[in-house]
Every structure is written in C-alpha cells, then in structure tokens.
Amino acid sequence: MRILIVEDDTLLAGGIIGYLKQAGYAVDLAQNGDQADSWLAREHYDLAILDLGLPKLDGTEVLRKLRRRGQTTPVLILTARDALQDRVKGLDLGADDYIIKPIALAELEARIRALTRRGQSGGNPQISYGPLLLDTSAKRAWLNDAPLELPAREWSVLEFLLTRAGRIISKEQILQSLCGWGEEISANAVEAYISRLRAKLEPAGVHIRTVRGLGYLLEKPNNETRS
Ligand code: CA
C-alpha cells in the first residue's frame, strides 16, 4: 500500500510518516503542491493525504487537477479546526474524507484503512483465498485457521499479491508498492520476501509461482478451485 503525504509542515509530516511506516505502509512526502501534482500524475498511489495550505500550488488546486485528469485516487484532506469552508470546498472538489488538525494518528490510520478498503475490495476487509484468510483492516492473517505471523513488509507483499490474485504481478510492481522516495529496496529484497512467504505458505498448498520474465502468480491448492 503506497501513500503520498502532501504537507509542508515537516514536524507534522514526520510524525505521520513515522507512524504509517511502522504500520507497514510505503510513504512518500511532497512538501509543496507542484511536486504533489507531478508525482500524482506520474506515479501510482493507493491514497493521498493532502494538506490544503501549501506553497507553490494550493491543496485545493492539486485536488482539482487530479480529478480533472480523471484519477480516482482516494484523497483525505487535512484541515484546520475552524476551516469549515475549506472542508466543504475540498469535499466538493472530490476529496473522499477529511481529518481535522491537530490530528490523532490512530484516527488517521483508521480513516486510511476505511478509504483504501472501499477502493480495494468493495468494503469487505476480509479476503479469503484457499486456506488463506487476510483481514486487511486488522492486518492479520490466518492459514488453515491458524494465525500467521508476518513482519510488516512480508504482510504488504502478501496483501499486494492477494488483492491481485489470478494476475501476474511483476517484481517492479511489488517494489513500487513497498518503497517510498529515498528508500532503497532492491529487487533482491523482494525476492527474499517472496521466498520467506513461500516457506510459510507452501506447506498449506498455496504457491507463489515464478513466471519467468514476467513476475509472480499466487496459486491456491487445486482441490480448492471448486469453491
Ligand atoms: Ca500547510
């Protein structure tokens, strides 16, 4: 899950970034509206957290341009307590939700989960795939009804594969979903996460197949295909 934070207050942005990274999200920070606009146009983000008062290009302009390009990226705006008009304007321009400063980080994460869930699995936080069950809201996994403990990065890779089950996913796509700007994750690291996941999933018959030259494909046991 890759999130763009657009916020010129570095202290606040730092707090948000630290919290979200801990929770397993890949996070990029844009510190002015211009930068946010060009990244949003060029990169794939699962969500944008957008401050409205920004240097170079106002947050409402960033949002307006995003929606004019037809991009449906969920947008959560950050507004000041008394700025009711900003909030209304933001929602009118196509923001999906807003959160009032000073923000509570746990609340912010709950809103993020709600918005990305809406976009991903039609509102159902639970995804099952053969013997595998993922609760994307609680960030927990089960394999044959037994809890499956996964470090944050492995969790993110598994969620990425599972929400795209049946499709071949390239190493590059996985890499993109994991790393924010300025963070170095190598293709080798992706291979390492995949191989650790394989070790955990294969005893239950869930395979991450390598499709040579293309990427990976998640496969569940054959006897499960009837369901
Ligand atoms: Ca600001």
py3Dmol code that shows the C-alpha trace and the ligand (Angstrom):
import py3Dmol

protein = """\
ATOM      1  CA  MET A   1       0.000   0.000   0.000  1.00  0.00           C
ATOM      2  CA  ARG A   2       1.622   3.245  -1.143  1.00  0.00           C
ATOM      3  CA  ILE A   3       0.576   6.606   0.258  1.00  0.00           C
ATOM      4  CA  LEU A   4       1.512  10.150  -0.747  1.00  0.00           C
ATOM      5  CA  ILE A   5       1.596  12.700   2.055  1.00  0.00           C
ATOM      6  CA  VAL A   6       1.380  16.310   0.928  1.00  0.00           C
ATOM      7  CA  GLU A   7       2.261  18.532   3.859  1.00  0.00           C
ATOM      8  CA  ASP A   8       4.679  21.467   4.212  1.00  0.00           C
ATOM      9  CA  ASP A   9       4.824  21.268   7.998  1.00  0.00           C
ATOM     10  CA  THR A  10       7.852  18.987   8.338  1.00  0.00           C
ATOM     11  CA  LEU A  11       7.243  18.211  12.001  1.00  0.00           C
ATOM     12  CA  LEU A  12       3.687  17.058  11.384  1.00  0.00           C
ATOM     13  CA  ALA A  13       4.688  15.210   8.214  1.00  0.00           C
ATOM     14  CA  GLY A  14       7.495  13.453  10.074  1.00  0.00           C
ATOM     15  CA  GLY A  15       5.072  12.245  12.741  1.00  0.00           C
ATOM     16  CA  ILE A  16       2.620  10.915  10.157  1.00  0.00           C
ATOM     17  CA  ILE A  17       5.368   9.217   8.141  1.00  0.00           C
ATOM     18  CA  GLY A  18       6.878   7.508  11.187  1.00  0.00           C
ATOM     19  CA  TYR A  19       3.515   6.212  12.296  1.00  0.00           C
ATOM     20  CA  LEU A  20       2.419   4.947   8.898  1.00  0.00           C
ATOM     21  CA  LYS A  21       5.736   3.269   8.100  1.00  0.00           C
ATOM     22  CA  GLN A  22       5.527   1.427  11.383  1.00  0.00           C
ATOM     23  CA  ALA A  23       2.093   0.250  10.303  1.00  0.00           C
ATOM     24  CA  GLY A  24       3.580  -1.209   7.124  1.00  0.00           C
ATOM     25  CA  TYR A  25       2.699   1.466   4.555  1.00  0.00           C
ATOM     26  CA  ALA A  26       5.094   2.789   1.921  1.00  0.00           C
ATOM     27  CA  VAL A  27       5.055   6.569   2.235  1.00  0.00           C
ATOM     28  CA  ASP A  28       6.258   9.434   0.036  1.00  0.00           C
ATOM     29  CA  LEU A  29       6.322  13.065   1.154  1.00  0.00           C
ATOM     30  CA  ALA A  30       5.689  16.023  -1.148  1.00  0.00           C
ATOM     31  CA  GLN A  31       6.322  19.368   0.544  1.00  0.00           C
ATOM     32  CA  ASN A  32       4.673  21.634  -1.982  1.00  0.00           C
ATOM     33  CA  GLY A  33       1.680  21.499  -4.292  1.00  0.00           C
ATOM     34  CA  ASP A  34       3.682  21.454  -7.517  1.00  0.00           C
ATOM     35  CA  GLN A  35       5.644  18.401  -6.513  1.00  0.00           C
ATOM     36  CA  ALA A  36       2.490  16.634  -5.332  1.00  0.00           C
ATOM     37  CA  ASP A  37       0.776  17.393  -8.632  1.00  0.00           C
ATOM     38  CA  SER A  38       3.549  15.952 -10.770  1.00  0.00           C
ATOM     39  CA  TRP A  39       4.001  12.842  -8.615  1.00  0.00           C
ATOM     40  CA  LEU A  40       0.267  12.151  -8.569  1.00  0.00           C
ATOM     41  CA  ALA A  41       0.177  12.434 -12.351  1.00  0.00           C
ATOM     42  CA  ARG A  42       3.121  10.101 -12.827  1.00  0.00           C
ATOM     43  CA  GLU A  43       3.110   7.531 -10.026  1.00  0.00           C
ATOM     44  CA  HIS A  44       0.566   5.124  -8.663  1.00  0.00           C
ATOM     45  CA  TYR A  45      -0.661   5.865  -5.151  1.00  0.00           C
ATOM     46  CA  ASP A  46      -3.332   3.975  -3.239  1.00  0.00           C
ATOM     47  CA  LEU A  47      -4.166   7.123  -1.275  1.00  0.00           C
ATOM     48  CA  ALA A  48      -3.135  10.766  -0.905  1.00  0.00           C
ATOM     49  CA  ILE A  49      -3.200  12.703   2.369  1.00  0.00           C
ATOM     50  CA  LEU A  50      -3.454  16.317   1.319  1.00  0.00           C
ATOM     51  CA  ASP A  51      -2.908  19.482   3.329  1.00  0.00           C
ATOM     52  CA  LEU A  52      -4.747  22.446   1.810  1.00  0.00           C
ATOM     53  CA  GLY A  53      -2.452  25.340   2.670  1.00  0.00           C
ATOM     54  CA  LEU A  54       0.640  24.575   0.598  1.00  0.00           C
ATOM     55  CA  PRO A  55       3.430  26.547  -1.091  1.00  0.00           C
ATOM     56  CA  LYS A  56       3.557  26.834  -4.916  1.00  0.00           C
ATOM     57  CA  LEU A  57       0.185  25.242  -5.623  1.00  0.00           C
ATOM     58  CA  ASP A  58      -2.740  25.236  -3.189  1.00  0.00           C
ATOM     59  CA  GLY A  59      -4.058  21.864  -1.978  1.00  0.00           C
ATOM     60  CA  THR A  60      -7.472  22.530  -3.497  1.00  0.00           C
ATOM     61  CA  GLU A  61      -5.765  23.108  -6.874  1.00  0.00           C
ATOM     62  CA  VAL A  62      -3.830  19.848  -6.542  1.00  0.00           C
ATOM     63  CA  LEU A  63      -7.115  18.066  -5.900  1.00  0.00           C
ATOM     64  CA  ARG A  64      -8.909  19.847  -8.741  1.00  0.00           C
ATOM     65  CA  LYS A  65      -6.180  18.891 -11.210  1.00  0.00           C
ATOM     66  CA  LEU A  66      -6.132  15.290 -10.002  1.00  0.00           C
ATOM     67  CA  ARG A  67      -9.850  14.848 -10.567  1.00  0.00           C
ATOM     68  CA  ARG A  68      -9.711  16.687 -13.913  1.00  0.00           C
ATOM     69  CA  ARG A  69      -7.240  14.072 -15.090  1.00  0.00           C
ATOM     70  CA  GLY A  70      -9.900  11.511 -14.205  1.00  0.00           C
ATOM     71  CA  GLN A  71      -7.798   9.958 -11.441  1.00  0.00           C
ATOM     72  CA  THR A  72      -9.841   8.311  -8.711  1.00  0.00           C
ATOM     73  CA  THR A  73      -7.048   8.064  -6.121  1.00  0.00           C
ATOM     74  CA  PRO A  74      -8.726   8.337  -2.700  1.00  0.00           C
ATOM     75  CA  VAL A  75      -7.900  11.698  -1.096  1.00  0.00           C
ATOM     76  CA  LEU A  76      -8.012  12.505   2.589  1.00  0.00           C
ATOM     77  CA  ILE A  77      -7.669  16.222   3.274  1.00  0.00           C
ATOM     78  CA  LEU A  78      -6.115  17.776   6.361  1.00  0.00           C
ATOM     79  CA  THR A  79      -7.848  20.925   7.543  1.00  0.00           C
ATOM     80  CA  ALA A  80      -7.735  23.307  10.471  1.00  0.00           C
ATOM     81  CA  ARG A  81     -10.442  23.037  13.117  1.00  0.00           C
ATOM     82  CA  ASP A  82     -12.232  26.234  12.164  1.00  0.00           C
ATOM     83  CA  ALA A  83     -11.854  25.981   8.397  1.00  0.00           C
ATOM     84  CA  LEU A  84     -15.349  24.705   7.637  1.00  0.00           C
ATOM     85  CA  GLN A  85     -15.380  26.342   4.216  1.00  0.00           C
ATOM     86  CA  ASP A  86     -12.145  24.597   3.242  1.00  0.00           C
ATOM     87  CA  ARG A  87     -13.625  21.275   4.224  1.00  0.00           C
ATOM     88  CA  VAL A  88     -16.776  21.851   2.206  1.00  0.00           C
ATOM     89  CA  LYS A  89     -14.757  23.029  -0.777  1.00  0.00           C
ATOM     90  CA  GLY A  90     -12.467  20.006  -0.518  1.00  0.00           C
ATOM     91  CA  LEU A  91     -15.342  17.569  -0.486  1.00  0.00           C
ATOM     92  CA  ASP A  92     -16.992  19.439  -3.368  1.00  0.00           C
ATOM     93  CA  LEU A  93     -13.804  19.054  -5.369  1.00  0.00           C
ATOM     94  CA  GLY A  94     -13.798  15.314  -4.876  1.00  0.00           C
ATOM     95  CA  ALA A  95     -11.966  14.619  -1.623  1.00  0.00           C
ATOM     96  CA  ASP A  96     -13.165  11.377  -0.045  1.00  0.00           C
ATOM     97  CA  ASP A  97     -12.807  12.336   3.589  1.00  0.00           C
ATOM     98  CA  TYR A  98     -11.169  14.926   5.826  1.00  0.00           C
ATOM     99  CA  ILE A  99      -9.408  14.951   9.143  1.00  0.00           C
ATOM    100  CA  ILE A 100      -9.078  17.964  11.428  1.00  0.00           C
ATOM    101  CA  LYS A 101      -5.751  19.203  12.797  1.00  0.00           C
ATOM    102  CA  PRO A 102      -4.303  18.560  15.317  1.00  0.00           C
ATOM    103  CA  ILE A 103      -4.681  15.015  14.097  1.00  0.00           C
ATOM    104  CA  ALA A 104      -4.795  11.848  16.172  1.00  0.00           C
ATOM    105  CA  LEU A 105      -2.586   9.348  14.366  1.00  0.00           C
ATOM    106  CA  ALA A 106      -4.677   6.320  15.297  1.00  0.00           C
ATOM    107  CA  GLU A 107      -7.749   8.047  13.872  1.00  0.00           C
ATOM    108  CA  LEU A 108      -5.819   8.942  10.726  1.00  0.00           C
ATOM    109  CA  GLU A 109      -4.881   5.313  10.216  1.00  0.00           C
ATOM    110  CA  ALA A 110      -8.462   4.176  10.775  1.00  0.00           C
ATOM    111  CA  ARG A 111      -9.626   6.620   8.066  1.00  0.00           C
ATOM    112  CA  ILE A 112      -6.900   5.388   5.731  1.00  0.00           C
ATOM    113  CA  ARG A 113      -7.966   1.792   6.252  1.00  0.00           C
ATOM    114  CA  ALA A 114     -11.592   2.675   5.586  1.00  0.00           C
ATOM    115  CA  LEU A 115     -10.766   4.561   2.367  1.00  0.00           C
ATOM    116  CA  THR A 116      -8.350   2.032   0.892  1.00  0.00           C
ATOM    117  CA  ARG A 117     -10.702  -0.808   1.775  1.00  0.00           C
ATOM    118  CA  ARG A 118     -13.516   0.920  -0.055  1.00  0.00           C
ATOM    119  CA  GLY A 119     -11.330   1.177  -3.140  1.00  0.00           C
ATOM    120  CA  GLN A 120      -9.933  -2.323  -2.994  1.00  0.00           C
ATOM    121  CA  SER A 121     -12.401  -4.969  -2.011  1.00  0.00           C
ATOM    122  CA  GLY A 122     -15.793  -3.340  -2.151  1.00  0.00           C
ATOM    123  CA  GLY A 123     -15.901  -2.624   1.571  1.00  0.00           C
ATOM    124  CA  ASN A 124     -15.123  -6.139   2.810  1.00  0.00           C
ATOM    125  CA  PRO A 125     -11.888  -6.110   4.814  1.00  0.00           C
ATOM    126  CA  GLN A 126     -11.592  -9.908   4.707  1.00  0.00           C
ATOM    127  CA  ILE A 127     -10.155 -11.697   1.716  1.00  0.00           C
ATOM    128  CA  SER A 128     -10.008 -15.462   1.604  1.00  0.00           C
ATOM    129  CA  TYR A 129      -8.007 -17.465  -0.870  1.00  0.00           C
ATOM    130  CA  GLY A 130      -7.924 -21.238  -0.477  1.00  0.00           C
ATOM    131  CA  PRO A 131      -6.695 -21.956   3.069  1.00  0.00           C
ATOM    132  CA  LEU A 132      -5.535 -18.344   3.442  1.00  0.00           C
ATOM    133  CA  LEU A 133      -7.570 -15.609   5.116  1.00  0.00           C
ATOM    134  CA  LEU A 134      -6.470 -11.984   5.336  1.00  0.00           C
ATOM    135  CA  ASP A 135      -8.116  -9.264   7.357  1.00  0.00           C
ATOM    136  CA  THR A 136      -6.837  -6.107   5.681  1.00  0.00           C
ATOM    137  CA  SER A 137      -8.423  -3.935   8.338  1.00  0.00           C
ATOM    138  CA  ALA A 138      -6.882  -5.623  11.367  1.00  0.00           C
ATOM    139  CA  LYS A 139      -3.768  -6.518   9.335  1.00  0.00           C
ATOM    140  CA  ARG A 140      -3.920 -10.123  10.437  1.00  0.00           C
ATOM    141  CA  ALA A 141      -3.612 -13.369   8.511  1.00  0.00           C
ATOM    142  CA  TRP A 142      -4.652 -16.970   9.059  1.00  0.00           C
ATOM    143  CA  LEU A 143      -3.583 -20.124   7.315  1.00  0.00           C
ATOM    144  CA  ASN A 144      -5.893 -23.117   7.756  1.00  0.00           C
ATOM    145  CA  ASP A 145      -7.497 -21.179  10.633  1.00  0.00           C
ATOM    146  CA  ALA A 146      -4.179 -20.812  12.463  1.00  0.00           C
ATOM    147  CA  PRO A 147      -2.836 -17.258  12.937  1.00  0.00           C
ATOM    148  CA  LEU A 148       0.008 -16.490  10.557  1.00  0.00           C
ATOM    149  CA  GLU A 149       2.561 -14.070  11.972  1.00  0.00           C
ATOM    150  CA  LEU A 150       4.138 -11.863   9.310  1.00  0.00           C
ATOM    151  CA  PRO A 151       6.572  -8.936   9.552  1.00  0.00           C
ATOM    152  CA  ALA A 152       5.221  -5.693   8.051  1.00  0.00           C
ATOM    153  CA  ARG A 153       6.975  -5.984   4.669  1.00  0.00           C
ATOM    154  CA  GLU A 154       6.009  -9.630   4.139  1.00  0.00           C
ATOM    155  CA  TRP A 155       2.476  -8.725   5.093  1.00  0.00           C
ATOM    156  CA  SER A 156       2.448  -5.939   2.482  1.00  0.00           C
ATOM    157  CA  VAL A 157       3.751  -8.244  -0.253  1.00  0.00           C
ATOM    158  CA  LEU A 158       1.166 -10.899   0.575  1.00  0.00           C
ATOM    159  CA  GLU A 159      -1.657  -8.345   0.630  1.00  0.00           C
ATOM    160  CA  PHE A 160      -0.485  -6.992  -2.722  1.00  0.00           C
ATOM    161  CA  LEU A 161      -0.451 -10.461  -4.299  1.00  0.00           C
ATOM    162  CA  LEU A 162      -3.743 -11.494  -2.751  1.00  0.00           C
ATOM    163  CA  THR A 163      -5.679  -8.409  -3.798  1.00  0.00           C
ATOM    164  CA  ARG A 164      -4.485  -9.172  -7.329  1.00  0.00           C
ATOM    165  CA  ALA A 165      -4.848 -12.968  -7.195  1.00  0.00           C
ATOM    166  CA  GLY A 166      -5.086 -14.573 -10.626  1.00  0.00           C
ATOM    167  CA  ARG A 167      -2.957 -11.869 -12.201  1.00  0.00           C
ATOM    168  CA  ILE A 168       0.761 -11.991 -12.850  1.00  0.00           C
ATOM    169  CA  ILE A 169       2.479  -9.349 -10.743  1.00  0.00           C
ATOM    170  CA  SER A 170       5.894  -8.059 -11.734  1.00  0.00           C
ATOM    171  CA  LYS A 171       8.746  -7.640  -9.293  1.00  0.00           C
ATOM    172  CA  GLU A 172       8.729  -3.955 -10.216  1.00  0.00           C
ATOM    173  CA  GLN A 173       5.096  -3.568  -9.152  1.00  0.00           C
ATOM    174  CA  ILE A 174       5.825  -5.172  -5.796  1.00  0.00           C
ATOM    175  CA  LEU A 175       8.876  -2.972  -5.397  1.00  0.00           C
ATOM    176  CA  GLN A 176       6.802   0.137  -6.183  1.00  0.00           C
ATOM    177  CA  SER A 177       4.160  -0.808  -3.637  1.00  0.00           C
ATOM    178  CA  LEU A 178       6.815  -1.203  -0.937  1.00  0.00           C
ATOM    179  CA  CYS A 179       9.086   1.755  -1.261  1.00  0.00           C
ATOM    180  CA  GLY A 180       8.645   5.433  -0.805  1.00  0.00           C
ATOM    181  CA  TRP A 181      11.001   8.003  -2.290  1.00  0.00           C
ATOM    182  CA  GLY A 182      14.502   7.946  -0.884  1.00  0.00           C
ATOM    183  CA  GLU A 183      14.052   4.416   0.342  1.00  0.00           C
ATOM    184  CA  GLU A 184      16.138   1.764  -1.232  1.00  0.00           C
ATOM    185  CA  ILE A 185      14.563  -1.623  -1.555  1.00  0.00           C
ATOM    186  CA  SER A 186      16.344  -3.836  -4.033  1.00  0.00           C
ATOM    187  CA  ALA A 187      14.847  -6.400  -6.335  1.00  0.00           C
ATOM    188  CA  ASN A 188      16.804  -8.907  -4.271  1.00  0.00           C
ATOM    189  CA  ALA A 189      14.880  -7.861  -1.176  1.00  0.00           C
ATOM    190  CA  VAL A 190      11.608  -8.526  -2.990  1.00  0.00           C
ATOM    191  CA  GLU A 191      12.905 -11.999  -3.849  1.00  0.00           C
ATOM    192  CA  ALA A 192      13.779 -12.518  -0.192  1.00  0.00           C
ATOM    193  CA  TYR A 193      10.256 -11.548   0.961  1.00  0.00           C
ATOM    194  CA  ILE A 194       8.785 -13.866  -1.643  1.00  0.00           C
ATOM    195  CA  SER A 195      10.950 -16.758  -0.563  1.00  0.00           C
ATOM    196  CA  ARG A 196      10.084 -16.250   3.120  1.00  0.00           C
ATOM    197  CA  LEU A 197       6.398 -16.127   2.236  1.00  0.00           C
ATOM    198  CA  ARG A 198       6.788 -19.298   0.180  1.00  0.00           C
ATOM    199  CA  ALA A 199       8.322 -21.116   3.126  1.00  0.00           C
ATOM    200  CA  LYS A 200       5.297 -20.154   5.229  1.00  0.00           C
ATOM    201  CA  LEU A 201       2.572 -20.759   2.644  1.00  0.00           C
ATOM    202  CA  GLU A 202       3.687 -23.822   0.717  1.00  0.00           C
ATOM    203  CA  PRO A 203       3.056 -26.361   3.488  1.00  0.00           C
ATOM    204  CA  ALA A 204      -0.617 -25.368   3.117  1.00  0.00           C
ATOM    205  CA  GLY A 205      -0.510 -25.734  -0.662  1.00  0.00           C
ATOM    206  CA  VAL A 206      -0.519 -22.016  -1.504  1.00  0.00           C
ATOM    207  CA  HIS A 207       2.145 -21.368  -4.136  1.00  0.00           C
ATOM    208  CA  ILE A 208       3.763 -18.193  -5.369  1.00  0.00           C
ATOM    209  CA  ARG A 209       4.731 -19.280  -8.830  1.00  0.00           C
ATOM    210  CA  THR A 210       7.553 -17.545 -10.694  1.00  0.00           C
ATOM    211  CA  VAL A 211       6.517 -16.736 -14.229  1.00  0.00           C
ATOM    212  CA  ARG A 212       9.824 -16.396 -15.988  1.00  0.00           C
ATOM    213  CA  GLY A 213      10.497 -12.918 -17.273  1.00  0.00           C
ATOM    214  CA  LEU A 214       7.116 -11.644 -16.076  1.00  0.00           C
ATOM    215  CA  GLY A 215       6.775 -11.922 -12.341  1.00  0.00           C
ATOM    216  CA  TYR A 216       4.784 -13.845  -9.774  1.00  0.00           C
ATOM    217  CA  LEU A 217       1.435 -15.549  -9.646  1.00  0.00           C
ATOM    218  CA  LEU A 218      -0.359 -16.629  -6.494  1.00  0.00           C
ATOM    219  CA  GLU A 219      -1.911 -20.097  -6.713  1.00  0.00           C
ATOM    220  CA  LYS A 220      -4.138 -21.925  -4.269  1.00  0.00           C
ATOM    221  CA  PRO A 221      -4.398 -25.720  -3.953  1.00  0.00           C
ATOM    222  CA  ASN A 222      -6.171 -27.469  -6.857  1.00  0.00           C
ATOM    223  CA  ASN A 223      -8.791 -29.126  -4.683  1.00  0.00           C
ATOM    224  CA  GLU A 224      -9.917 -25.649  -3.656  1.00  0.00           C
ATOM    225  CA  THR A 225     -10.713 -24.453  -7.166  1.00  0.00           C
ATOM    226  CA  ARG A 226     -14.264 -25.786  -6.973  1.00  0.00           C
ATOM    227  CA  SER A 227     -15.184 -23.185  -4.330  1.00  0.00           C
TER     228      SER A 227
END
"""
ligand_1 = """\
1
CA
Ca 0.233 23.811 5.411
"""
view = py3Dmol.view(width=600, height=400)
view.addModel(protein, "pdb")
view.setStyle({"model": 0}, {"cartoon": {"style": "trace"}})
view.addModel(ligand_1, "xyz")
view.setStyle({"model": 1}, {"stick": {}})
view.zoomTo()
view.show()
